[in-house]
Amino acid sequence: AVVSTQSTGILAVREFTRAVTDWMRAGNGPVVAEVETYRYYGHSMSDPGTSYRTRDEVQEVRKTKDPITMVKAMMIEAELATEAELKELDGECRKIIDDATKFARESPELETHEMFNTIYTDMDGSRIRGSDSMTYGIHSP
Protein backbone atom coordinates (compact mmCIF):
# COMPACT_ATOMS: atom_id res chain seq x y z
CA ALA A 1 0.00 0.00 0.00
CA VAL A 2 1.12 3.54 -0.69
CA VAL A 3 -0.35 6.39 1.35
CA SER A 4 0.55 10.02 1.76
CA THR A 5 -0.38 13.11 3.71
CA GLN A 6 0.31 16.76 2.98
CA SER A 7 -0.02 17.99 6.51
CA THR A 8 2.58 19.93 8.46
CA GLY A 9 0.40 19.67 11.57
CA ILE A 10 2.11 17.49 14.14
CA LEU A 11 -1.13 15.93 15.42
CA ALA A 12 -2.29 15.04 11.91
CA VAL A 13 1.10 13.47 11.15
CA ARG A 14 0.93 11.53 14.43
CA GLU A 15 -2.49 10.15 13.51
CA PHE A 16 -1.29 9.34 10.01
CA THR A 17 1.70 7.39 11.32
CA ARG A 18 -0.48 5.68 13.93
CA ALA A 19 -2.89 4.49 11.22
CA VAL A 20 0.00 3.24 9.06
CA THR A 21 1.58 1.43 12.01
CA ASP A 22 -1.74 -0.15 13.03
CA TRP A 23 -2.27 -1.32 9.43
CA MET A 24 1.12 -3.04 9.33
CA ARG A 25 0.85 -4.54 12.83
CA ALA A 26 -2.50 -6.03 11.83
CA GLY A 27 -0.62 -8.08 9.25
CA ASN A 28 -1.72 -6.15 6.18
CA GLY A 29 1.79 -5.92 4.79
CA PRO A 30 4.29 -3.12 4.28
CA VAL A 31 3.38 0.46 3.51
CA VAL A 32 5.21 3.22 1.72
CA ALA A 33 4.24 6.25 3.80
CA GLU A 34 4.96 9.65 2.30
CA VAL A 35 4.66 12.79 4.43
CA GLU A 36 4.93 15.90 2.30
CA THR A 37 6.33 18.97 3.94
CA TYR A 38 7.82 22.31 2.93
CA ARG A 39 11.53 22.79 2.41
CA TYR A 40 12.69 26.26 3.43
CA TYR A 41 16.06 26.00 1.72
CA GLY A 42 17.26 24.90 -1.71
CA HIS A 43 18.20 21.34 -2.58
CA SER A 44 21.93 22.03 -2.33
CA MET A 45 24.54 24.75 -1.96
CA SER A 46 24.16 25.52 -5.69
CA ASP A 47 20.37 25.88 -5.34
CA PRO A 48 19.34 28.92 -3.30
CA GLY A 49 15.69 27.90 -3.69
CA THR A 50 14.66 31.29 -5.03
CA SER A 51 14.51 30.60 -8.76
CA TYR A 52 11.20 28.72 -8.49
CA ARG A 53 9.58 30.52 -5.56
CA THR A 54 9.72 33.93 -3.97
CA ARG A 55 11.16 34.85 -0.61
CA ASP A 56 7.69 36.10 0.32
CA GLU A 57 6.25 32.62 -0.30
CA VAL A 58 8.84 31.02 1.97
CA GLN A 59 8.21 33.60 4.71
CA GLU A 60 4.44 33.12 4.44
CA VAL A 61 4.76 29.35 4.83
CA ARG A 62 7.14 29.85 7.76
CA LYS A 63 4.67 32.19 9.42
CA THR A 64 1.48 30.18 8.85
CA LYS A 65 2.42 26.51 8.46
CA ASP A 66 5.67 25.87 10.31
CA PRO A 67 5.10 22.75 12.47
CA ILE A 68 7.36 23.90 15.29
CA THR A 69 5.71 27.32 15.49
CA MET A 70 2.28 25.65 15.41
CA VAL A 71 3.15 23.27 18.27
CA LYS A 72 4.56 26.12 20.36
CA ALA A 73 1.34 28.09 19.88
CA MET A 74 -0.76 25.03 20.81
CA MET A 75 1.30 24.46 23.96
CA ILE A 76 1.00 28.08 25.07
CA GLU A 77 -2.74 28.15 24.32
CA ALA A 78 -3.29 24.90 26.27
CA GLU A 79 -1.15 26.32 29.10
CA LEU A 80 1.29 23.40 28.84
CA ALA A 81 4.22 25.82 28.73
CA THR A 82 4.90 29.53 28.77
CA GLU A 83 6.70 31.43 26.04
CA ALA A 84 9.64 31.90 28.42
CA GLU A 85 9.83 28.16 29.11
CA LEU A 86 9.79 27.36 25.40
CA LYS A 87 12.48 29.97 24.76
CA GLU A 88 14.64 28.38 27.46
CA LEU A 89 14.05 24.94 25.95
CA ASP A 90 15.05 26.28 22.52
CA GLY A 91 18.32 27.50 24.04
CA GLU A 92 18.98 24.11 25.62
CA CYS A 93 18.27 22.35 22.32
CA ARG A 94 20.57 24.71 20.41
CA LYS A 95 23.37 24.00 22.90
CA ILE A 96 22.94 20.23 22.49
CA ILE A 97 23.05 20.63 18.70
CA ASP A 98 26.07 22.96 18.85
CA ASP A 99 27.93 20.55 21.16
CA ALA A 100 27.14 17.56 18.93
CA THR A 101 28.20 19.49 15.82
CA LYS A 102 31.47 20.52 17.46
CA PHE A 103 32.12 16.92 18.54
CA ALA A 104 31.42 15.61 15.02
CA ARG A 105 33.67 18.18 13.36
CA GLU A 106 36.53 17.55 15.79
CA SER A 107 36.29 13.74 15.65
CA PRO A 108 38.53 11.78 13.30
CA GLU A 109 36.95 10.31 10.18
CA LEU A 110 35.93 6.67 10.41
CA GLU A 111 37.91 3.99 8.67
CA THR A 112 36.01 2.68 5.65
CA HIS A 113 35.33 -0.68 7.31
CA GLU A 114 33.68 1.08 10.29
CA MET A 115 31.20 3.15 8.28
CA PHE A 116 28.21 0.83 8.68
CA ASN A 117 28.95 -0.74 12.06
CA THR A 118 26.12 1.02 13.90
CA ILE A 119 23.58 1.33 11.10
CA TYR A 120 22.52 -2.29 10.66
CA THR A 121 22.64 -5.27 12.99
CA ASP A 122 23.99 -8.71 12.19
CA MET A 123 25.65 -7.52 9.00
CA ASP A 124 28.68 -9.82 9.14
CA GLY A 125 29.12 -11.46 5.75
CA SER A 126 26.31 -9.46 4.14
CA ARG A 127 26.72 -8.05 0.66
CA ILE A 128 26.89 -4.27 0.47
CA ARG A 129 26.25 -2.52 -2.82
CA GLY A 130 29.07 -0.34 -4.10
CA SER A 131 28.90 2.97 -5.92
CA ASP A 132 27.43 1.31 -9.02
CA SER A 133 24.89 -1.47 -9.52
CA MET A 134 27.54 -4.03 -10.48
CA THR A 135 29.94 -3.70 -7.52
CA TYR A 136 29.40 -5.42 -4.17
CA GLY A 137 31.53 -5.88 -1.10
CA ILE A 138 31.22 -8.13 1.92
CA HIS A 139 30.70 -6.44 5.28
CA SER A 140 33.17 -7.39 7.98
CA PRO A 141 33.60 -5.65 11.33
PyMOL commands that set and color helices and strands:
alter all, ss='L'
color gray80, all
select helices_A, chain A and resi 10-25+55-65+67-77+83-106+112-114
alter helices_A, ss='H'
color red, helices_A
select strands_A, chain A and resi 2-5+32-35+127-129+136-138
alter strands_A, ss='S'
color yellow, strands_A
deselect
rebuild
show_as cartoon
